[in-house]
């Protein structure tokens, strides 16, 4: 889109697009579009775009600074104001608030759902919402209904409070976001909209997102889920994250949800809840990579290639006698990935075990765990009981989560690091 031409842009397609300055350097990515709703017959005026810059800071760029929009990027002119975006009274976010709205066609009064909204540039170079892509409510064999695009003034209901709103089209717009970034998007939503988005996510995706949300948001979302669904999501979470979340609930609610979980999923969470949260036992994950001593280097490398593992957990294999589920048989030592990469694939992990690093007991306090990781330049440390059975491992990211201020996920960029 060259500046000054009248071009239609469907806004859901902007989500995630790269924002570039005139030199082609990346500024950030589009997260939303800000408009002001007027009377339903008047097209809303587009004020600008919300751009997310790293790490997770949201800025506002007026439409007057947007010089070009194409399928891959948005180019802005001039210097972007680095002040954190804060929505003002009367402003609406199109992607997070208008998509999935249930509105009415003026022509026949039929209910439809908003799939997308388009903006056009006027002769004065102002932008307005002009078209709405809607889907009729399906019936019979046509469950999804028909898709059609109508003028803005051919629908009504945008100015009325939405009692119940889906989230399928919002999630489609943000489909490529990492769990941590989607969590940031959800944190910025109203509690009502946050619950709708959570209800639309599948269990695995919601579990990943919950692990990245502030504790208050986690508890709020979990409370809105039906008991069986809440238990399914807790099962999909890492046991240590599930234990942290359940630790925020009243004991009777903890027990109710644990009883709904599968016993083999609930047992490690129950064990973690017995430890104080500021000890090695309270910090550890019960699912590190564990192999028996007769496993090969090739098997170990195959296990640490699992894309579901965090980098800290993938950095080493814990070698234990059978059983290899925690609590394991006798803990033998650590096989570091750097050493594994230098060994023949057919070699046994028992031959490359580092047993010079002492394991920690579950009652070791947080400050000692931190010192231990720093002293030996480790990204994870084993936790064993008095009989040297491996109970789990504390990773450096678990420690950082507990060292940062409780509200670090909610702070503007840089404030957590400055201790503001």
ABEGO torsion letter per residue (X at the ends): XBBGBBBBBBAAAABGBBBBBAAGBBAEBBABBBBBBBBAABBBBBAEBBBBBOBGBBBBBBAAABABBBAABBBBBEBBBABBBBBBBGBBBAAAAABGBBBBBAAAGBBBBBABBBBBBBAAGBBBBABBBBBBBBBEABAAEBBBBBBAAABBGAABBBABBBAAAAAAAAAABBAAAAAAAAAABBAAAAAAAAAABBAAAAAAAAAABBAAAAAAAAAABBAAAAAAAAAABBAAAAAAAAAABBAAAAAAAAAABBAAAAAAAAAAAABBAABAAAABBABBBBBBAABBAAAAAAAAABAABBAAAAABBBBBBOBABOBBBBBAEBBBAAAAAABBAABBAAAABBAABBBBBAABBAAAAAAAAAAAGBABBBBBBAAGBBAEBBBAAAAAAAABBAAAAABBBGAAAAGX
